Each structure stands twice: as C-alpha cells, then as structure tokens.
Amino acid sequence: RAVQASPKNRFAWHVWALFEVKEGNIDKGRKLLKIGHTLNRRDPVLLQSLALLEYKHSSANLARELFKRAADIDPKHQPVWT
C-alpha cells in the first residue's frame, strides 16, 4: 500500500478514502480521511472531502465546521467555497 510506503502522502489517503466511500464503506472512508488529515494538518483537500462526506452521510452542521476549517487553512482553495 502507498500509505505504508509513504504515510504522509496526502494523495494516497485521499484516494483510498474515496475508494472506500464509493464501495459503500462510509465509516472506513471517514476514518481514512481523519488519519490523512492528522498526518497532513495543512491540507484543505482532506478536510473538504471529509466535509462532503459528513454532509452527504451525517451532519450538515459538522460539514459546515469542516468547510470553515478547510477555508481557514487555505482561503484561496476555491472548492471549499463552491
């Protein structure tokens, strides 16, 4: 696995999480996005994806907070505003 070879590779965590969500493994995808974010605190993409997951499968309020945190990390990251 890519995350074993390079645990801080944010792309590997992101792609793996999206794969799990697509396969219907929502909780596993959520866990992977959280791990990826823990290892890459300055990456708005992981938080944005976690926010979208929470919006679709859990809590709009939590999603709103995650989108805000992603925008705070990188205000110029346009997808957090769309």
C-alpha positions in Angstrom: 0.0 0.0 0.0 1.1 3.5 -0.7 0.3 4.7 2.8 2.7 2.1 4.2 5.5 3.2 1.9 4.8 6.9 2.4 2.5 7.5 5.5 2.4 11.3 5.0 1.3 11.0 1.3 -1.9 13.0 1.4 -2.9 11.8 -2.1 -2.8 8.2 -1.0 -5.0 8.7 2.0 -7.4 10.8 -0.1 -7.7 8.3 -3.0 -8.0 5.3 -0.6 -10.8 7.1 1.4 -12.7 8.0 -1.8 -12.5 4.4 -3.0 -13.9 3.1 0.3 -16.7 5.6 0.2 -17.6 4.6 -3.4 -17.6 1.0 -2.3 -20.1 1.9 0.4 -17.7 1.8 3.3 -18.6 5.2 4.7 -17.1 4.7 8.2 -13.8 3.4 6.8 -13.6 6.3 4.4 -14.3 8.8 7.2 -11.6 7.1 9.3 -9.0 7.3 6.5 -9.7 11.0 5.8 -9.3 11.7 9.5 -6.0 9.8 9.6 -4.8 11.6 6.5 -5.8 15.0 8.0 -4.0 14.1 11.2 -0.8 13.5 9.2 -1.3 16.5 6.9 -2.8 19.3 9.0 -2.3 21.9 6.3 -4.1 20.1 3.5 -7.5 21.6 2.8 -8.5 18.9 0.3 -8.7 16.2 3.0 -10.9 18.4 5.2 -13.0 19.3 2.2 -13.6 15.7 1.3 -14.4 14.9 4.9 -16.9 17.8 5.0 -18.6 16.5 1.8 -18.8 13.0 3.3 -20.3 14.3 6.5 -22.8 16.5 4.6 -24.0 13.5 2.5 -24.0 10.9 5.2 -24.2 12.5 8.6 -24.4 16.1 9.8 -24.7 19.4 7.9 -23.5 21.3 11.0 -20.4 19.2 11.2 -19.8 19.6 7.5 -20.1 23.4 7.8 -17.5 23.4 10.6 -15.1 21.3 8.5 -15.6 23.5 5.4 -14.8 26.5 7.6 -11.6 24.9 8.9 -10.5 24.0 5.3 -11.1 27.6 4.3 -9.1 28.8 7.3 -6.2 26.6 6.2 -6.2 27.9 2.7 -8.6 30.8 1.9 -7.7 30.6 -1.8 -8.7 26.9 -2.1 -11.7 27.6 -4.3 -13.5 24.3 -3.9 -14.3 24.9 -0.2 -16.4 27.9 -1.4 -18.4 26.2 -4.1 
